[in-house]
Every structure is written in C-alpha cells, then in structure tokens.
C-alpha cells in the first residue's frame, strides 16, 4: 500500500498516573489450614466472645490467658496472646511517566515502544503480595477526542507476541520482573528479568508477550507467596502503540492513566 499526504501522530509523553496503596496494613498470618479454611490464631483459655456490641461499642475478649498484651525493648516489640494480631508492612514505590521511544507515530514510523522505571514492592508479609494494573476507561490511550483501541489478543486475556491488525490502531502493555511468572499469565521468555528491554523505538521485543488494558478490570501482573528482601522486588512496565498499515490514526497528543495497586495475600 502506498501512502500519500501529510500525517503525524504525536505521542510525546505517555503519562502513566500511578495510584498506590501503600503503608502499614493489618494482615493476619495463620497457624493451621485445610483445603478450604485458614485458622488465623488459636489459644487455650476458659472463655470469651468475639463480637459483643452495643449502640456505641464493640468488644472482643478472651478469658484465661497469662502475660498477654504488648511489651517491647529498644530493638523488639512483642504482642503476646490470642488478641494481639500481627501487623504487616507493605509499600510500593511508583515510577515517573513513560517516554515512548521517539514519541511520534508518522508516515515513516508506524509504532512506538517505551519502558517505565520499575515499581519496587517491599513487604514483610510471610504470604507475599499481589500487584495489579487497571485503567480508568476502556481504550485507555486518549487524546480527548480520539482513542487507540486496547491491544487485541488472539485469545482474550492471554498475552501474546505483538501483532496489530492492518486496519486497527492499538495500545498495549507487557511486564517483566522476578515475580511476574506467578501471575497466572505467560509474559514471554524475557519477562523474568527485572531489567528487560521492551524493544527498540519502533520494534517490540520478540521475547515479551503483550495484552490490552481491558476496560477498568484489574489485571494481576505479579504475585509472590513470601516476603520480599529488604531492598524489595521490582516489576517493570512496557507499553506500545501501533497503527496498522491500512489506517491513519487521528492526529493528537495521546495519554493513558494506569493505576497500580499492591495488596498483601
């Protein structure tokens, strides 16, 4: 197909806005389990009630324990007893905006790709964490008047090698990091490396698989079943946009907002 005329689609900066769930959250470990249940804590005592309520108060009590409560020293803090549930720390360090390659789709360049700095997750939760991405709207890369369609997988919800139909213009993403292989999706041979390369300016990495940000549904991109190291665990985001050979995307400056959320398991 021969193209004539002037055309330029500017994607100078892809703004990835990160809303982060961080801080100290109460998370409960468990002492016994079956296929269907976890028992968070147990003790041998003579009585008590979990839920006593009135108009103004709620009380949970245990009768018969010895030396329960909080105590501490300069270096340690002890919470003894059935009611002294454990607290777990979790944090997520958010990166800046992503510059997508050259930032310009034009007559001479049909696609652009970019790599974002890594999200660093730190938690001392023995059961690990779950990291998800979602967007604020369907077809998340938007100029205000026009939109790139979310990347279309050959099998919906399954990441695959980058490929955009000749008549479409689409925006998609991939991830890499040491914990992405646990997400239930196959992100490609290079996805286990935290420092992966998304590709060159106009060529996606053949070692990564890609998918679309499907509407506002959260997509699990990394999970761990254990605590991280003190330096944390990194997950990097790759993004790409392409117009097919039989179509011109409307001119404009396009941005997308992606929300990253991390929770303890």
C-alpha positions in Angstrom: 0.0 0.0 0.0 1.3 3.4 -1.0 0.7 6.4 1.4 0.5 10.0 0.3 -0.1 13.3 2.1 0.9 14.7 5.4 0.3 12.9 8.7 1.8 13.0 12.1 0.5 11.5 15.4 2.3 12.9 18.4 2.7 10.8 21.5 5.4 12.9 23.0 4.8 11.6 26.6 2.7 8.7 27.7 1.6 9.8 31.2 1.2 6.8 33.4 -0.6 8.1 36.6 0.0 5.8 39.5 -2.3 5.5 42.4 -0.6 3.4 45.0 -1.9 1.5 48.0 0.9 1.8 50.5 1.6 2.0 54.2 1.1 -0.3 57.1 -1.8 -2.6 56.8 -3.1 -5.2 59.3 -2.6 -8.6 57.8 -3.1 -11.9 59.6 -1.0 -14.9 59.3 -2.4 -18.4 60.0 -1.4 -21.3 62.2 -3.4 -24.1 60.7 -5.1 -24.7 57.3 -7.2 -27.1 55.2 -8.2 -27.0 51.6 -10.9 -24.5 52.4 -10.0 -22.7 55.6 -7.2 -20.9 57.4 -7.2 -20.6 61.2 -5.5 -17.2 61.9 -4.8 -17.7 65.6 -5.6 -20.1 68.3 -5.2 -20.3 72.1 -6.2 -22.5 75.0 -8.3 -20.5 77.5 -11.5 -20.7 79.5 -13.8 -18.3 77.6 -14.5 -15.1 75.8 -16.6 -13.8 72.9 -15.5 -12.4 69.5 -18.4 -10.0 68.9 -20.1 -8.2 71.7 -21.8 -5.0 70.6 -24.0 -2.1 71.8 -25.1 1.1 70.2 -21.7 2.7 70.8 -19.2 -0.1 71.3 -17.9 -3.4 70.0 -15.8 -5.7 72.2 -13.9 -8.9 71.7 -12.5 -10.6 74.8 -10.6 -13.7 75.9 -10.6 -15.1 79.5 -7.8 -17.1 80.9 -4.6 -16.1 79.1 -1.5 -15.3 81.0 1.0 -12.5 80.2 -0.9 -11.3 77.2 -0.6 -7.8 75.7 2.2 -5.7 74.2 5.8 -5.3 75.5 9.0 -4.1 74.0 12.6 -3.1 74.2 14.9 -0.9 72.2 15.1 -3.4 69.3 12.0 -5.6 69.7 8.2 -5.4 70.1 6.2 -8.4 71.4 2.5 -8.9 71.0 1.5 -11.9 73.2 -1.8 -13.6 73.3 -4.7 -14.5 71.1 -6.0 -10.9 70.6 -2.6 -9.4 69.7 -2.8 -10.0 66.0 0.2 -9.4 63.8 0.6 -6.4 61.6 2.4 -6.5 58.3 4.2 -3.7 56.4 3.8 -3.2 52.6 4.9 -0.4 50.3 5.0 0.4 46.6 7.4 2.9 45.1 5.9 4.5 42.0 8.0 5.5 39.0 7.6 8.6 36.8 6.0 9.0 33.4 7.0 6.8 30.5 8.6 8.3 27.3 7.5 6.0 24.5 10.6 5.7 22.2 10.7 8.6 19.8 7.2 9.5 20.9 5.9 10.1 17.4 3.9 7.9 15.0 4.0 9.2 11.5 4.0 8.2 7.8 7.5 6.8 8.2 7.0 5.2 11.6 4.0 3.0 12.5 4.7 2.2 16.1 6.5 3.3 19.3 7.5 1.4 22.4 8.8 2.5 25.8 9.9 1.1 29.2 8.9 2.6 32.5 11.1 2.6 35.6 10.3 -0.3 38.0 7.7 -0.4 40.7 9.5 -1.6 43.9 7.4 -3.6 46.3 8.5 -4.2 49.9 6.6 -6.4 52.4 7.4 -8.5 55.4 4.2 -10.4 55.0 5.0 -14.2 55.1 2.3 -14.8 52.5 3.6 -12.3 50.0 1.7 -9.8 47.8 -0.4 -9.3 44.7 0.3 -6.4 42.1 -2.4 -5.4 39.7 -2.8 -2.8 36.9 -6.0 -1.2 35.6 -7.1 1.8 33.7 -9.7 4.4 34.2 -11.6 3.7 30.9 -11.8 1.3 28.0 -9.4 2.2 25.1 -7.2 3.9 27.7 -4.9 5.9 25.4 -6.9 9.0 24.7 -6.4 12.4 23.0 -9.6 13.9 24.4 -11.4 13.4 21.1 -10.0 10.1 19.8 -8.7 6.9 21.3 -6.4 4.0 20.5 -8.2 0.7 20.9 -6.8 -1.5 23.7 -4.5 -4.2 22.3 -6.4 -7.2 21.0 -5.0 -10.7 22.0 -5.6 -13.7 19.7 -7.1 -15.4 22.8 -8.8 -12.8 25.0 -6.9 -12.3 28.3 -3.8 -14.2 27.2 -0.7 -12.2 26.4 0.9 -12.9 23.0 3.5 -11.7 20.6 2.9 -8.1 19.5 0.7 -8.0 16.4 -1.8 -5.3 15.3 -4.3 -5.8 12.5 -3.7 -3.8 9.4 -7.0 -1.8 9.8 -6.5 -1.0 13.6 -4.5 1.3 15.8 -3.9 -0.1 19.3 -2.2 0.4 22.6 -0.9 -2.4 24.8 1.4 -3.3 27.6 3.8 -6.0 28.9 5.6 -6.6 32.2 8.8 -8.1 33.5 10.3 -8.9 36.9 11.2 -11.9 39.1 7.6 -12.4 40.3 5.6 -11.9 37.0 5.8 -15.7 36.2 3.5 -16.3 39.2 0.7 -14.1 37.9 -1.1 -16.9 36.0 -0.1 -15.4 32.6 2.8 -16.1 30.3 4.6 -12.8 29.7 7.4 -14.2 27.5 10.9 -15.6 27.8 12.4 -12.2 28.8 9.8 -11.4 31.4 11.6 -12.9 34.4 14.3 -10.2 34.1 13.6 -7.1 36.1 15.7 -5.0 33.7 14.1 -6.2 30.5 14.0 -4.2 27.3 10.6 -3.5 25.7 12.2 -3.3 22.2 13.7 -0.6 20.1 12.0 2.7 19.3 9.8 1.0 16.6 10.2 -2.7 17.2 8.7 -4.6 20.1 10.7 -7.2 22.0 10.1 -10.7 20.5 10.8 -12.1 23.9 7.9 -10.5 25.6 4.1 -11.1 25.3 1.6 -8.3 25.3 -2.0 -7.6 26.1 -4.5 -4.8 26.4 -5.7 -3.0 29.5 -9.2 -4.5 29.3 -11.5 -1.7 30.4 -11.3 -1.0 34.1 -10.8 -4.6 35.2 -7.7 -5.1 37.4 -5.1 -7.4 35.8 -2.8 -9.3 38.0 0.8 -8.8 36.8 2.9 -10.1 39.6 2.5 -12.2 42.8 4.7 -13.7 45.5 3.9 -16.2 48.2 6.6 -15.0 50.5 8.1 -11.8 52.0 10.4 -9.7 49.8 14.0 -8.8 50.6 14.6 -5.6 52.4 15.6 -3.9 49.1 12.2 -5.0 47.6 11.2 -6.7 44.4 10.9 -4.8 41.1 8.3 -5.1 38.3 8.8 -3.0 35.1 6.0 -1.9 32.7 6.5 -1.9 29.0 4.0 0.0 26.7 3.5 0.1 23.0 1.3 1.8 20.4 0.9 1.0 16.7 -1.2 2.0 13.7 -1.9 -0.7 11.1 -0.6 -0.3 7.5 -4.1 0.3 6.1 -5.2 3.1 8.5 -4.2 6.5 9.8 -4.8 7.2 13.5 -6.2 10.8 14.0 -3.6 13.5 14.8 -3.3 14.3 18.5 -1.4 14.1 21.8 -2.4 10.9 23.4 -2.1 9.9 27.1 -3.1 7.0 29.3 -3.6 6.7 33.0 -2.8 3.3 34.7 -3.5 2.5 38.3 -1.1 0.1 40.1 -2.3 -1.5 43.3 -0.4 -3.8 45.6 -2.0 -5.7 48.4 -0.9 -8.4 50.8 -2.1 -12.0 50.4 
